[in-house]
Every structure is written in C-alpha cells, then in structure tokens.
Amino acid sequence: MTMASNASRECAKEVLSRTFGSLIDLLPDIQIFAKDMRGRFLFVNQNFADKCGKASADQLVGLTDLEIWPRFLGKKYRQDDEKILLAGKTRVEVVELISTCRTGSEWHATTKIPILGRGGEVLGVAGFTRELKRNAGKPERSRGLEGVRASLIEDYARPLDMEKLAILACLSVSQLERRFKAAFNTTPRNYLIGLRLHAACQAIAGGDEQFSKIARDCGFYDQSHLNHIFKREMGMSPRQYRQENLHARWADPADAPELVTARSA
C-alpha cells in the first residue's frame, strides 16, 4: 500500500469521525458516554453536557461521576460500572435516576457495554441513556411492553399486579415475563425493585425522614425489607448510606436539583 493511499485512508477516517460526531450530537434526547477503567469520562456528546449544565462536552472529559453528580448518585453509577468491568457483560435498559442542573431528577433507561481491546480485555465502559417520558393518561394497551414499563415507573410504590400488567400488554402472565426479560434483561419484579431502590436512595440521602416511612413510601413491606434489599444492592445499610451522604452537595448550590419525594418520583 502506497503512502498516498495510507494518507487517503487516514483522511477518510478523520472525516468519518467528524461526521459521526456531528450525527451523535443531533440524536434527540440521547446522552452518550464512554469511561476508562478508573471511571474518568473519555467522551460525552453535547446532550450529555447539556444535562450537566456545561457549554461544551470537553469540559467533562477527565472527570468522574463523583465530580459531576451528587455523591449518592455518583457512587451508585460507579458501582454499576464496576459490575460491567468485572463481568464484561452488557446491561440493557437499566432504569435509574439522573439528576440535572436544569430539570431536577429524571427517570432514565441506561444501556452500558464494556469497551474491549483487540485481545478481548476490558478497557472501560460505554453507553447511552435516554429519558423515560411519562404519559399524561394511562398507557395505551397497544404500546405493549412500553406501556407495562411506564406503568411500573408511575406506580412503583404500589404492590406488583402481574395480572393487571399482562392485560395491559395483551399477553398472559408467563408471556409477559418472558418478553419483558428478553427486552430488558430482567424480570418485572426485579425491575420494580430497582425503581424502589433508587427512590429510597434519594429519600435517604436527601433528608432526615424516618426509615420506616421511606420504606412504606417507596413500596417496601416494612423497614426490615428495605434494610435487606438496600444492604444487598448497595453494600451498606440505609443508616450508613445517609451518614455518608449527609453533606453531599453540588459544587454550586444554585445548581442543586430539587430532590423529588418518593411519592412524586
């Protein structure tokens, strides 16, 4: 291969890189990111920067989640990333809370994949996240799984009613469970537990409300149930979590999102 052809190929790569970068920035409501093994951002698109209140995506390169988000969220995102790094497996459509400096907290569906080297070694994490829009009224039955997921998000504090969700999706309960797991890589019950856990994280870190009330408001049976699930998933008790995040604040108090309550999330 001649030097001219090599130069031509490199020029084409540069053009394609700029073109795809421009296309990524035009994706509506999609935030894209890539991080190294230490959790430092290697790349984010402009939509991601906008959510953080930054004028340029370059302002976030080199920072970690702990330097961008409130501590209680930054630690959870890092824990999720570490699971990807250790297992080297993709996580699809994981529901989580995203804080923004403009609109407060939003429910997002996040997909993450490991960044692999030529030899298959894990080099970092890449992914995208998108806001889960709520409908003003009840989800349409024809929306299938999207309607089921919207119902879980809206009514996460209520007892799980698989019969009702199956009717919403026009499926049997067993069909719904199979299709839901295939689409979202988890069961409806575990999906719901994730929603409740994130709401509990906000309530615990954001104030001094009694743990028994937080448990009820977030859909857990009682405080003991909350303690069990929280310690299993977060690696610490709700009390320890509150102590660690008691003084967590945004760098600029004016940018701090108004934390939604468990009932209104």
Summary of the structure (lengths in Angstrom):
residues: 265
radius of gyration: 20.4
end to end distance: 59.3
largest distance: 72.3
contacts: 765
relative contact order: 0.10
helix: 51%
strand: 17%
